[in-house]
Amino acid sequence: MARKSVSRPRNGAAPALSRPPVPQREIRRAQTEITFDNQSLLGALFGQFDANLVQVENRLGVFISARGDQIHVEGPEDNVARARDVLQAMYDRLALGEDLDAGTIESVIAMSNEPTLDGIIEGEPDLPPIMIRTRRKTIVPRSVAQATYMRSLSRDDIIFALGPAGTGKTYLAVAQAVSQLISGSVQRLILSRPAVEAGEKLGFLPGDMKDKVDPFLRPLYDALYDCMPPEQVDRRMASGEIEIAPIAFMRGRTLADSFIILDEAQNTTREQMKMFLTRFGQNSRMVVCGDPKQVDIPGGIGMSGLADAVEKLEGVEGFGTARFSAADVVRHPIVGRIVEAYEGPDA
């Protein structure tokens, strides 16, 4: 019997075998209607020229239309479900008196991937709502990690807050401190940080101690002025209720009835960190903030005091630890992408 010949390409290579096309997963489409009770909030919910709805549309790949107190959402099934949860969370924030801006919406969208989005504002059934009230605003968590951190701020004596820039570590600590200072549960707010330059030498700085330290503590000042009227901040600083205390001058003190914040703690030595932690006094709370991946200690001094303290004290009674990642960045979305790029597997 004659064999059926198989034609080959001129270069002598074996013929390519035809394969059936790989079926693509069918994307199921869905639509839903959402009705909101309080029509007075709808203007803020939609945003100027419906900018807030457009932001949700662009980020989740859905189509949103509004008519009266109803919102119609259409698109891929999973995205429609996320958009519904996001819009409800935005409405809930407005109902609590929170402002709604692009950053807040971005954080709500990011949280919609988390299984614990429901209840992130209202709190668990047996726990009070998660929020911090100050004279100028009411602050609610913008990520699941922030919710855990805010619970720790109201519960633990000493809290380590670890993670990259833009995750709200210092801001939430200052907000909690201001809240407790206003309520009278502490008598003083003490702000401290190591005077270490970020990769450049500034040389001699003129002025008194406050003038020399102010440039290093500017992020703490920004948070203070955001939570309290400027004249109150200035008055409380003049009276000593708010104190700027460089870590180098903390030795020998006992800090009672105080809320103490150490910022940029990754730039402390082990000896400085031990000295700082042992200043803790009665009826006080201490928050130690830092990014273990941004150590600016001059070479040869040794291990960062923050990493050493967390290694020794994590899990000890009275200590809490909150860890943040690039996914928890609540500044502009591009900041999160920058952090991911610098901390990726090839970093």
Secondary structure, 3 states (H helix, E strand, C coil): CCCCCCCCCCCCCCCCCCCCCCCCCCCCEEEEEEECCCHHHHHHHHCHHHHHHHHHHHHHCCEEEEECCEEEEEEEHHHHHHHHHHHHHHHHHHHCCCCCCHHHHHHHHHHCCCCCCCCCCCCCCCCCCCCEECCCCEECCCCHHHHHHHHHHCCCCEEEEECCCCCCHHHHHHHHHHHHHHHCCCCEEEEECCCCCCCCCCCCCCCCHHHHHHHHHHHHHHHHHHHCCHHHHHHHHHHCCEEECCHHHCCCCCECCEEEEECCHHHCCHHHHHHHHCCECCCCEEEEEECCCCCCCCCCCCCCHHHHHHHHHCCCCCEEEEECCHHHCCCCHHHHHHHHHHCCCCC
